[in-house]
Amino acid sequence: MVSLKSLAIGLAVLTPAAVQAPGDPEALAVSAVRFYRPDGGQTQVKAFIQIPYMSLEPAGDPSQGVMTYHVNVRVKDSTGLELVQNGWDGHAPAAVRQPGAWALEILDFAVVPGRYRVDVEVTDSVSGRQLESGIDIEGFRSQPELSDLLLAPQVRAAGADDTVPAAGEIRRGHLLITGAAEVLLTPLRTKAYYLLETYNQEGDSVGLSVSVKDTAGKAIFSTPPSVARLPQGGGMLTGALDLTGLPAGRYQLTTQITLQGRTFERSAPFNMAELAATVAKAAERREAERITDAGYFAEMSEEELDEAEDPLSLIAKSSELSAYSKDLSVRAKRRFLSEFWSRRDPTPETPRNEKREQFYAAIGYANRHFREAGRSVLPGWKTDRGRVYAKYGVAEEVLRRSQQGTAPPYEVWRYAKGKGKYYIFADRTGYGSYDLIASDDKSETGIPTWQKILGLDVVQDISRFVGVDLINATFGENL
């Protein structure tokens, strides 16, 4: 019997090494790694499915649309009996559709001893095109000495913020591993990470050496043996090889493990990409990712992330920013900001978030044009005019007057869209520092004596501009 404990599925947003694969740019790739679970005599399987974006057609605008596909997985035993059938839909923005770019789906399931076949079929929702692939899996018949070799383009230690693996990652112990059906290294990312589990009953020493071979089986190089002490019940063997200078091509990474006087080998294939193609694809990828929420914040320093969070108080809902603090890790800050804006994305089916772009463009404009004399340390968006501009954008109509008699210079911004609002600013200092003194926006606080500050003639001038009798308005009837 197959025990499909969990069929964990998710579209991965992957690192460059994980989304790219060699060979046919439109081929479906499937691979699996087996681990052993002594508490039930079961084999845990981590299966990786790489779906080439070039095999999918976007719906709508080729640059702004969305690619949708359906994945169908069937598991059969050695007699051909279908034990499990499962399907799900995946989505990706059309902007990532380029040669060498792939979506990753991860399956996690367990099998009892026996032989099995996993067949995968992917159907493009627009064109109807189907891709098929599969792998044969054998459940361990007894407790093995080692798991299969897991080769990955990236491994990192889990931090305090990593309560669950990110998309495209699996967790083994304290490590988070970026998945891939077949690892592709590049001249810009040359490290190959490997992981093995051992299942020794008693504490023991283990010897480990790693070699790289070409397609003819010729060893390119190998590491000298190293020795580690394994605890009772087994443990994990992990490491990384920096393969800088390895020519482009297909290779096999082999680990040789000496345990309890016996030697075992575990191997996994990988590829090294060419430099020119790597540089070109990296540039294309960065350009495509830059317009997404995650890509926008990805290249920011910690100081820049804090600066990007600061003006969100203008538009955030009550307590929405309480989870953000200066003590968060850079990774957590980027995730917080990406999630904040993804909730406001007017077109979530596209990679571009117009709301975020408009907001930060307004903040930039406010900082350049509304920095006021005497307030050089205050960002422009924190001034009254800058704040209103950042929240509502360019006013449809603006009345601007220089000093007239005893009345200070003033500006009136009128927004005709929506419910229609007006904002009255006055420079009472004479140094270009405009304060908001009156508005029909109930969320703003004005100055009760604003009419006296400006005088009757000016109030009448503003009344004609906004189309409201401000002489007898509730702001104050006595001038």
C-alpha positions in Angstrom: 0.0 0.0 0.0 1.0 3.6 -0.6 0.5 5.9 2.4 0.3 9.4 0.9 0.6 11.2 4.2 0.8 14.6 2.7 0.8 15.8 -0.9 2.4 19.2 -0.3 2.0 21.4 -3.3 3.0 25.0 -4.1 4.2 27.2 -6.9 7.7 28.2 -6.1 9.3 31.6 -6.4 12.8 30.3 -6.9 16.4 31.3 -6.8 18.2 31.5 -10.2 19.9 28.2 -9.8 16.7 26.5 -9.0 14.5 27.8 -11.8 16.9 27.0 -14.6 17.5 23.6 -16.1 19.5 22.3 -19.0 18.5 20.5 -22.2 15.2 20.9 -23.9 13.7 24.2 -22.6 10.2 22.8 -22.9 10.8 19.4 -21.2 9.1 18.4 -18.0 11.6 17.2 -15.4 10.8 15.0 -12.4 13.2 13.6 -9.8 12.9 12.2 -6.2 15.0 11.6 -3.1 14.2 8.9 -0.5 14.6 9.0 3.2 13.8 6.2 5.7 11.4 6.4 8.7 12.2 3.6 11.2 9.0 4.3 13.2 6.9 2.6 10.6 9.3 1.0 8.2 8.2 3.5 5.6 10.1 5.4 2.9 9.6 9.1 2.8 9.8 10.5 -0.7 10.5 14.1 -1.7 9.6 14.5 -5.4 10.4 17.6 -7.4 8.6 18.6 -10.6 10.0 21.4 -12.8 7.5 22.8 -15.2 9.1 24.9 -18.1 7.4 28.3 -18.5 8.2 28.2 -22.2 5.7 25.4 -22.6 2.9 27.6 -21.2 0.9 30.3 -23.0 -0.2 33.4 -21.0 -3.8 34.5 -21.0 -4.2 38.2 -22.0 -1.2 40.5 -22.5 2.0 38.5 -23.1 3.9 40.7 -20.6 1.1 41.4 -18.1 -1.0 38.3 -18.3 -1.0 35.1 -16.2 0.0 31.5 -17.1 -2.2 28.8 -15.6 -1.6 25.1 -15.7 -3.0 21.9 -14.3 -0.9 19.2 -12.7 -2.1 15.6 -12.4 -0.2 13.0 -10.4 -0.9 9.3 -10.4 0.9 6.7 -8.2 0.7 3.0 -9.2 2.1 -0.1 -7.6 4.1 -2.8 -9.4 0.9 -4.5 -10.6 -0.3 -1.3 -12.3 -3.0 -0.7 -9.7 -3.6 3.0 -9.3 -3.3 3.9 -5.6 -3.4 7.6 -5.7 -4.6 10.3 -8.1 -4.3 14.0 -7.3 -4.5 17.2 -9.2 -4.1 20.9 -8.7 -3.8 24.2 -10.6 -0.7 26.4 -10.7 -0.3 30.0 -11.7 2.6 32.3 -12.7 2.9 35.8 -14.1 3.7 36.0 -17.8 6.7 38.2 -17.2 8.7 35.1 -16.0 8.2 33.2 -19.2 11.7 32.9 -20.7 14.0 30.1 -21.7 15.4 28.3 -18.8 12.8 29.5 -16.3 10.8 26.9 -14.5 8.1 26.5 -11.8 8.8 24.0 -9.1 6.1 21.8 -7.5 7.1 19.6 -4.5 5.5 16.4 -3.5 6.0 14.8 0.0 4.6 11.3 0.5 5.4 7.9 2.1 5.4 4.4 0.8 5.7 0.9 2.3 8.3 -1.6 0.8 7.6 -2.2 -2.8 7.9 -0.8 -6.3 5.9 2.2 -7.5 5.5 4.4 -10.6 4.8 8.1 -10.3 3.4 9.7 -13.5 3.1 13.4 -13.9 1.0 15.2 -16.5 0.9 19.0 -16.9 -1.7 20.7 -19.1 -1.5 24.3 -20.2 -4.9 25.9 -19.6 -4.6 28.2 -22.6 -3.2 26.1 -25.4 -4.2 22.7 -24.0 -0.7 21.4 -24.6 0.3 18.5 -22.4 3.6 17.5 -20.9 4.3 14.1 -19.5 7.0 12.5 -17.4 7.5 10.1 -14.5 9.8 8.2 -12.3 10.1 4.7 -10.7 10.4 4.5 -7.0 11.3 1.6 -4.7 10.4 1.7 -1.0 13.2 0.5 1.1 12.6 -3.2 2.0 14.6 -2.9 5.2 16.4 -0.2 7.1 19.2 1.2 4.8 22.5 2.6 6.0 21.9 5.9 4.1 19.3 7.9 2.4 19.6 9.0 -1.2 21.8 11.9 -2.0 20.0 15.2 -2.0 21.8 17.8 -4.2 20.6 21.4 -4.0 21.6 24.8 -5.4 21.1 26.4 -2.0 21.0 25.4 1.7 20.6 27.8 4.6 20.1 27.5 8.3 16.6 28.2 9.5 16.3 31.4 11.5 13.8 32.6 14.1 11.5 33.9 11.4 11.4 30.6 9.4 8.4 29.1 11.0 7.6 27.3 7.8 9.7 26.7 4.7 9.5 29.3 2.0 8.0 28.4 -1.4 10.4 26.0 -3.2 12.1 24.9 0.0 12.0 21.7 2.1 13.2 21.4 5.7 15.5 18.7 7.1 16.4 19.3 10.7 17.5 22.9 11.1 18.3 23.3 7.4 16.1 24.8 4.7 16.9 23.4 1.3 16.0 24.9 -2.1 14.5 22.1 -4.2 15.3 21.3 -7.8 14.5 18.4 -10.1 18.0 18.7 -11.5 20.5 21.2 -10.1 22.0 23.8 -12.5 25.0 25.6 -11.3 26.2 28.8 -13.0 29.5 30.8 -13.1 27.6 33.3 -10.9 26.5 30.6 -8.4 29.1 27.8 -8.2 28.3 26.0 -5.0 26.7 22.6 -4.9 25.1 21.7 -1.6 24.6 18.0 -0.6 22.8 16.2 2.2 22.6 12.6 3.3 20.9 11.0 6.3 22.5 8.0 8.1 20.6 5.4 10.0 23.3 3.7 12.2 21.9 2.2 15.4 25.0 2.9 17.4 27.2 5.9 17.6 30.0 5.6 15.1 32.6 7.4 13.1 32.0 7.9 9.4 34.4 8.7 6.6 33.3 10.9 3.7 34.8 12.0 0.4 33.2 13.7 -2.6 34.1 13.5 -6.2 32.9 15.0 -9.5 32.8 13.0 -12.7 32.0 13.8 -16.3 29.6 12.0 -18.6 32.4 9.5 -19.5 32.8 8.6 -15.8 36.2 10.4 -15.6 36.9 11.9 -12.2 37.5 15.7 -12.5 38.5 15.9 -8.9 37.8 14.5 -5.5 38.1 15.7 -1.9 40.3 14.1 0.7 38.4 11.9 3.2 37.1 13.6 6.2 35.9 11.9 9.4 32.8 12.8 11.5 31.2 11.3 14.6 27.6 10.2 14.2 25.3 10.0 17.2 23.3 6.9 18.1 20.3 6.6 15.8 22.0 8.3 12.9 22.4 11.9 11.7 22.9 14.2 8.7 26.0 14.6 6.6 26.0 17.9 4.9 28.5 20.0 2.9 29.1 22.2 -0.1 31.5 22.2 -3.0 32.6 25.4 -4.7 33.0 24.4 -8.3 34.3 27.7 -9.7 36.2 27.2 -12.9 34.3 24.0 -13.8 33.6 24.1 -17.6 30.0 24.1 -18.9 28.6 20.6 -19.2 26.8 17.7 -17.4 28.4 16.0 -14.4 27.8 13.5 -11.6 28.5 14.4 -7.9 29.3 11.2 -6.0 29.7 10.9 -2.2 31.7 7.9 -0.9 30.8 7.0 2.7 32.6 4.5 5.0 30.4 3.4 7.8 30.8 0.4 10.1 33.6 -0.9 7.9 31.6 -0.8 4.7 31.7 1.7 1.9 28.7 3.1 0.2 28.2 5.5 -2.7 25.4 7.9 -3.5 25.3 10.0 -6.6 23.2 12.8 -8.2 23.5 14.6 -11.5 24.0 18.4 -12.0 24.9 20.8 -14.8 27.1 23.8 -15.1 25.8 26.5 -17.4 27.8 28.7 -19.8 28.9 32.1 -18.7 27.4 34.2 -21.5 24.0 32.5 -21.2 24.1 32.9 -17.4 24.8 36.6 -17.5 22.1 37.2 -20.1 19.5 35.2 -18.2 20.4 36.9 -14.9 19.9 40.3 -16.5 16.5 39.3 -17.9 15.5 37.7 -14.6 16.4 40.8 -12.6 14.5 43.0 -14.9 11.4 40.8 -14.7 11.6 40.4 -10.9 12.2 44.1 -10.3 8.6 45.1 -11.0 7.2 42.6 -8.5 6.7 43.5 -4.8 9.3 41.0 -3.7 11.8 42.2 -6.3 11.2 45.8 -5.5 12.3 45.2 -1.8 14.8 42.5 -2.5 17.7 44.9 -3.3 17.0 47.3 -0.5 19.4 47.6 2.5 18.0 47.5 6.0 18.0 51.3 6.2 16.1 51.6 3.0 13.5 49.0 4.1 12.9 51.1 7.2 12.5 54.2 5.1 10.0 52.3 2.8 8.0 51.3 5.9 7.9 54.7 7.5 5.3 56.4 5.2 3.0 53.4 5.3 1.4 55.0 8.3 -0.4 57.3 5.8 -2.4 54.5 4.3 -2.2 51.5 6.8 -5.2 50.3 8.7 -5.3 50.4 12.4 -2.6 48.3 14.1 -1.6 46.9 10.6 2.0 48.1 11.2 2.3 46.7 14.7 4.1 43.6 13.5 6.9 45.7 12.0 9.8 46.7 14.2 13.4 47.8 13.7 14.5 44.6 15.4 13.2 42.3 12.7 15.6 40.6 10.4 16.2 42.0 6.9 14.5 38.9 5.5 11.4 39.4 7.7 11.2 43.1 6.8 11.2 42.3 3.1 8.5 39.7 3.6 6.4 42.1 5.7 6.5 44.9 3.1 5.9 42.5 0.2 2.8 41.1 1.9 1.6 44.6 2.9 1.5 45.6 -0.7 0.3 42.3 -2.2 -2.9 42.9 -0.2 -3.4 46.2 -2.0 -2.5 45.0 -5.5 -5.3 46.1 -7.8 -4.1 43.5 -10.4 -2.8 40.5 -8.5 -2.8 38.5 -11.7 0.1 40.5 -13.1 3.6 41.0 -11.7 3.2 44.8 -11.5 1.6 46.4 -8.5 0.4 49.8 -9.7 -0.7 50.9 -6.2 2.8 50.4 -4.8 4.4 52.1 -7.7 2.1 55.1 -7.5 2.5 55.5 -3.7 6.3 55.4 -3.7 6.4 57.7 -6.7 4.3 60.1 -4.8 6.6 59.8 -1.7 9.6 60.6 -3.9 7.9 63.6 -5.5 6.8 64.9 -2.1 10.4 64.6 -0.8 11.7 66.5 -3.7 9.1 69.3 -3.9 7.7 69.8 -0.4 10.8 70.0 1.8 10.1 73.2 3.6 12.4 75.9 4.9 13.2 75.5 8.6 12.3 71.8 8.3 15.3 70.4 6.5 15.5 67.3 8.7 11.9 66.5 8.0 11.2 64.4 4.9 8.9 66.1 2.4 6.2 63.5 2.8 5.8 64.4 6.5 4.9 68.0 5.7 1.2 68.8 5.4 1.3 69.3 1.6 3.6 66.3 1.1 1.4 64.1 3.3 -1.8 65.0 1.4 0.0 64.5 -2.0 1.3 61.1 -0.9 -2.2 60.0 0.1 -4.3 61.4 -2.8 -1.9 62.3 -5.6 -2.1 65.4 -7.8 -5.0 67.7 -7.1 -7.3 68.3 -10.1 -7.3 72.0 -9.4 -4.9 74.2 -7.4 -5.4 77.9 -6.3 -2.1 79.5 -5.4 -1.8 83.1 -4.1 1.1 85.1 -2.9 0.9 87.4 0.2 -2.0 89.8 -0.1 -2.1 92.5 2.5 -2.0 90.9 5.9 -3.1 87.5 4.5 -0.1 85.1 4.2 0.6 83.1 1.0 -1.8 80.3 0.6 -2.7 77.3 -1.6 -6.0 75.4 -2.0 -5.9 71.9 -3.5 -9.2 70.6 -4.8 -9.8 67.0 -5.6 -12.9 66.5 -7.8 -12.8 62.6 -7.9 -14.6 60.4 -5.4 -16.4 62.4 -2.7 -14.4 65.6 -3.6 -12.2 67.2 -1.0 -10.4 70.4 -0.6 -7.3 71.3 1.5 -6.3 74.9 2.4 -2.6 75.5 3.2 -1.1 78.8 4.5 2.5 79.9 4.9 2.3 81.8 8.2 6.0 81.9 8.7 6.9 83.5 5.4 9.6 81.0 4.8 7.7 78.5 2.7 6.4 76.3 5.5 2.8 75.6 4.5 0.5 74.3 7.2 -2.9 72.7 6.6 -5.3 75.1 8.2 -8.7 73.9 6.9 -10.3 71.0 5.0 -13.6 69.3 4.5 -11.7 66.0 5.0 -12.9 64.8 8.5 -9.7 62.8 9.0 -7.7 66.1 9.0 -7.3 68.6 11.8 -7.4 72.3 10.8 -7.1 75.6 12.8 -10.4 76.9 14.1 -9.4 80.5 13.5 -8.3 79.9 9.9 -10.8 82.5 8.5 -9.4 85.2 10.7 -5.9 84.3 9.6 -6.8 84.8 6.0 -9.4 87.5 6.2 -12.8 88.0 4.5 -11.6 88.7 1.0 -9.4 85.6 0.9 -12.1 83.4 2.3 -14.5 84.7 -0.4 -11.8 84.0 -3.0 -11.5 80.4 -1.7 -15.3 80.0 -1.5 -15.6 80.8 -5.2 -12.8 78.3 -6.1 -14.2 75.3 -4.1 -17.8 76.2 -4.8 -18.8 76.2 -1.1 -19.9 79.1 1.0 -17.1 79.1 3.6 -18.2 82.4 5.2 -21.1 80.7 6.9 -19.6 77.2 7.0 -19.1 75.3 10.2 -15.4 76.3 10.4 -16.5 79.5 12.0 -19.0 82.2 11.1 -17.4 85.2 12.8 -14.5 86.8 11.0 
